[in-house]
């Protein structure tokens, strides 16, 4: 088979479409013939040498995919060869075939075709686990999403609106904010021109955001805490703005607020399986009702993964960039 390999860390040119040995499924695993994968920030960090795969995971990038079941490993039940699926991965999605723990497989949601389903597993699992399972966003509360036009952001807007929350977003251009509004965002903040703390407080009568989904990390830490409401919850899922920041414990205590930080990739298999099961139960029915849909910016051949990385690194996209196998 062919896969995107990284001979040494570097720029997008480090991604090479190479011939590699076929994987084989082990106990509790399924072999999937990949139709498409998608570009995530974690893939870019791996290419740059900053985010190695967890032990035992594929060395190839790619944290999600869609495709068809090609082979069942020992001990797998509930799936059959030929089933159309999408999957959360620890790696290996940038390939023609990938081995997946059975607990991380999902059927296609109603109304979503096989190719576009590749845009879903990583973002849906990230948003559901952080915004709902950890931060417990409730109807009537306000969610602030940084990077509202990203893959994560476009999904967070839709899921929050589906449960009856109010949504504020930050983005860097008028076009991106308009797309966020089309998805249901109520409060639109251009972070290049406006102070998100002041804008959120003004839009909530001084209360602030009940939940903040943050991809920036250190750069926004202090301002995020300022923007939180009493009993607010800050969920950090990225470090695009750095790793180390100063946290005002006094402000946190006064607001009785909480800060959490999570990642999906290195979690134990049973935790990932629990998140995937929760997504199937709570999110997949929303596709059938038309409340949620994948947002895809463009599709590229998987052999052109380097171009996909360039687009995402330059933030020249809205939603997900897909990589499609030949």
C-alpha positions in Angstrom: 0.0 0.0 0.0 1.0 3.7 0.0 1.1 6.1 2.9 2.4 9.5 3.8 5.8 9.1 5.5 8.0 11.6 7.3 11.6 10.8 6.8 12.7 13.7 9.1 10.9 16.6 10.7 10.4 19.7 8.6 8.1 21.7 6.5 5.2 20.4 4.4 7.7 19.0 1.8 8.7 16.4 4.5 5.5 14.6 3.7 6.2 11.9 1.0 3.7 9.5 -0.6 5.6 6.2 -0.2 5.1 2.5 -0.7 5.0 0.7 2.7 4.1 -2.7 4.0 0.4 -3.4 4.5 -0.8 -3.5 8.2 -2.6 -6.5 9.7 -5.2 -6.3 12.4 -4.5 -7.9 15.8 -6.8 -8.9 18.6 -9.8 -6.6 18.8 -8.7 -4.6 15.8 -10.2 -4.0 12.3 -8.4 -3.3 9.0 -10.0 -0.4 7.1 -9.4 0.5 3.5 -9.2 4.3 3.7 -11.4 6.5 1.5 -10.3 9.8 3.1 -8.6 11.4 6.1 -8.4 15.0 7.2 -5.7 17.5 8.2 -5.5 18.3 11.9 -3.1 20.7 13.8 -1.7 17.6 15.6 -0.6 16.2 12.2 1.3 19.4 11.6 3.0 19.2 15.0 4.0 15.6 14.3 5.5 16.6 10.9 7.5 19.3 12.7 8.8 16.8 15.2 6.9 18.2 18.2 4.2 15.5 18.7 5.3 11.8 18.4 2.7 9.1 18.1 1.9 7.2 21.4 3.7 3.9 21.9 2.3 1.2 19.6 0.5 3.6 17.2 1.2 4.0 13.5 4.1 6.2 12.6 2.1 7.8 9.8 0.1 11.0 10.5 -3.7 11.1 10.4 -6.0 11.1 13.4 -9.2 10.2 11.7 -10.5 8.5 8.5 -13.4 7.1 6.7 -13.5 3.9 4.6 -14.7 0.3 4.4 -13.9 -2.6 6.7 -11.5 -4.9 4.8 -10.7 -7.5 7.5 -11.7 -8.3 11.1 -9.1 -9.3 13.7 -9.6 -12.0 16.3 -12.3 -11.2 18.9 -14.1 -8.6 16.9 -17.9 -8.7 16.6 -20.6 -6.3 15.5 -18.8 -5.4 12.3 -18.6 -7.1 8.9 -16.3 -6.8 5.9 -17.6 -4.1 3.6 -19.2 -2.0 6.3 -18.8 1.8 5.7 -17.3 3.4 8.7 -15.4 6.4 10.1 -12.9 6.2 12.9 -10.9 8.0 15.5 -7.2 7.1 15.3 -4.0 7.5 17.2 -2.2 7.7 13.8 -2.1 6.2 10.4 -5.0 7.9 8.6 -2.8 9.3 5.8 -2.6 5.8 4.1 -4.5 3.5 1.9 -5.1 1.1 4.8 -5.1 1.5 8.6 -5.6 -0.8 11.6 -8.2 0.5 14.1 -9.3 -0.7 17.5 -12.9 -1.8 17.1 -14.1 0.5 19.9 -13.0 3.5 17.9 -15.2 2.7 14.8 -18.4 4.5 14.0 -21.0 3.9 11.4 -21.7 6.7 9.0 -24.2 9.2 10.4 -27.4 9.6 8.4 -27.1 11.9 5.4 -23.3 12.0 5.4 -21.4 10.3 2.5 -18.3 8.2 2.9 -15.8 10.8 1.9 -17.1 13.7 4.0 -17.5 11.4 7.1 -13.7 11.6 7.4 -14.2 15.2 8.6 -16.0 14.1 11.7 -14.4 11.7 14.2 -11.6 13.9 15.6 -13.6 17.1 15.9 -16.8 15.5 17.2 -15.0 13.4 19.8 -12.9 16.5 20.8 -15.9 18.8 21.2 -18.2 16.3 22.8 -15.7 15.1 25.3 -14.5 18.6 26.3 -17.5 20.8 26.0 -20.1 18.3 27.2 -18.5 15.5 29.1 -15.9 17.6 31.0 -17.3 21.2 31.0 -21.0 20.1 31.1 -22.4 22.9 28.8 -26.1 23.3 29.5 -29.0 24.8 27.7 -29.2 28.5 28.1 -25.5 28.9 28.9 -22.9 30.8 26.8 -20.1 29.0 25.1 -17.1 31.0 23.8 -15.2 29.2 21.0 -11.8 30.4 19.9 -11.1 29.7 16.2 -14.8 29.5 15.4 -14.1 28.8 11.7 -11.8 25.8 12.3 -12.9 22.2 12.1 -13.2 22.1 15.9 -14.9 25.5 15.9 -17.5 24.8 13.2 -18.5 21.6 15.0 -18.6 23.3 18.5 -21.0 25.9 17.2 -23.4 23.4 15.8 -23.4 21.1 18.8 -23.8 23.9 21.3 -26.7 25.4 19.3 -28.3 21.9 19.1 -28.5 21.7 22.9 -29.9 25.3 23.3 -26.7 27.2 24.2 -25.7 30.7 23.1 -22.4 30.8 21.1 -19.7 33.4 20.9 -16.8 32.9 18.5 -13.5 34.5 17.6 -12.1 34.6 14.1 -9.7 36.8 12.1 -11.7 37.8 9.1 -15.2 39.0 8.2 -15.7 36.0 5.8 -14.9 33.5 8.6 -17.2 35.3 11.0 -20.0 35.2 8.4 -19.6 31.5 8.0 -19.8 31.1 11.8 -23.0 33.1 11.8 -24.5 30.8 9.1 -23.8 27.9 11.4 -25.6 29.6 14.3 -23.0 31.7 16.2 -24.7 34.5 18.1 -21.7 36.7 19.1 -19.1 37.4 16.4 -15.7 38.7 17.5 -12.8 39.7 15.2 -9.8 39.0 17.4 -7.6 41.2 15.3 -9.8 44.3 16.0 -11.8 43.6 19.1 -11.1 42.5 22.7 -12.9 39.2 23.2 -13.2 39.7 27.0 -15.0 43.0 26.6 -17.2 41.8 23.8 -18.3 38.6 25.6 -19.1 40.5 28.8 -21.0 43.2 26.9 -23.1 40.5 25.1 -23.9 38.7 28.3 -24.8 41.7 30.5 -21.4 41.5 32.3 -21.7 37.9 33.2 -19.1 36.3 30.9 -18.9 32.9 29.2 -20.0 29.8 31.1 -17.7 27.6 29.0 -14.7 28.5 26.9 -13.2 26.1 24.4 -9.6 27.3 23.8 -7.0 26.2 21.3 -4.5 28.9 22.2 -3.2 27.9 25.6 -0.7 30.3 27.3 -1.4 33.4 25.2 -5.1 33.5 26.2 -4.9 32.0 29.6 -5.3 35.1 31.7 -7.8 36.7 29.4 -9.9 33.5 29.2 -10.2 33.5 33.0 -11.2 37.2 32.9 -13.9 36.3 30.4 -15.3 33.4 32.4 -18.6 33.8 34.3 -19.0 32.8 37.9 -18.9 28.9 38.0 -17.4 29.1 34.5 -15.3 26.3 32.9 -12.3 26.8 30.7 -11.4 23.8 28.5 -8.0 24.0 26.9 -7.4 21.7 23.9 -4.4 23.4 22.2 -1.2 25.3 22.6 -1.1 27.5 19.4 -0.3 30.4 21.7 2.4 28.7 23.8 2.8 26.2 26.6 3.4 28.3 29.7 1.2 31.1 31.0 0.5 32.8 34.3 -2.8 31.9 36.1 -4.4 34.3 38.5 -5.6 31.9 41.2 -7.4 34.7 43.0 -9.6 35.4 40.0 -10.3 31.7 39.6 -11.2 31.4 43.3 -13.4 34.4 43.2 -15.3 33.0 40.3 -15.4 29.5 41.6 -14.2 28.6 38.1 -12.4 25.5 36.8 -9.6 25.0 34.2 -9.2 21.6 32.4 -6.8 20.5 29.7 -7.2 17.4 27.7 -6.0 15.6 24.6 -7.4 12.6 22.8 -4.5 10.9 21.1 -2.7 9.4 24.1 -5.8 8.3 26.1 -6.2 4.7 27.0 -8.2 2.6 24.5 -11.1 2.2 27.0 -11.4 6.0 27.4 -11.5 6.6 23.6 -14.1 3.8 23.2 -16.3 5.5 25.9 -16.0 8.8 24.1 -16.8 7.2 20.7 -19.8 5.4 22.3 -21.1 8.7 23.7 -20.7 10.4 20.4 -22.7 7.6 18.7 -25.5 7.9 21.3 -25.8 11.7 21.6 -24.4 13.3 18.4 -25.1 10.9 15.6 -28.9 11.4 15.9 -28.4 15.1 15.4 -27.2 14.4 11.8 -30.5 12.6 11.1 -32.4 15.7 12.3 -30.3 18.1 10.1 -29.0 19.9 13.2 -25.3 19.1 12.5 -23.3 18.6 9.3 -19.6 18.3 8.4 -18.0 21.5 7.2 -15.4 20.8 4.5 -13.3 23.5 2.9 -11.7 21.4 0.2 -10.6 17.9 -0.9 -7.1 17.1 -2.1 -5.5 13.8 -3.2 -3.8 12.2 -0.3 -0.5 12.3 -2.2 -0.8 16.1 -2.0 -0.9 16.1 1.8 1.8 18.8 1.8 -0.6 21.3 0.2 -3.2 20.4 2.8 -0.7 21.2 5.5 0.2 24.5 3.9 -3.5 25.6 3.8 -4.1 24.7 7.4 -0.9 26.3 8.6 -1.8 29.5 6.9 -5.4 29.4 8.3 -6.6 29.7 4.8 -9.5 27.3 5.3 -13.0 27.1 7.0 -13.9 23.7 8.4 -11.8 20.7 7.4 -9.4 19.9 4.6 -9.8 16.4 3.4 -7.2 14.1 1.9 -8.7 11.5 -0.4 -7.0 8.2 -1.5 -6.6 7.3 -5.2 
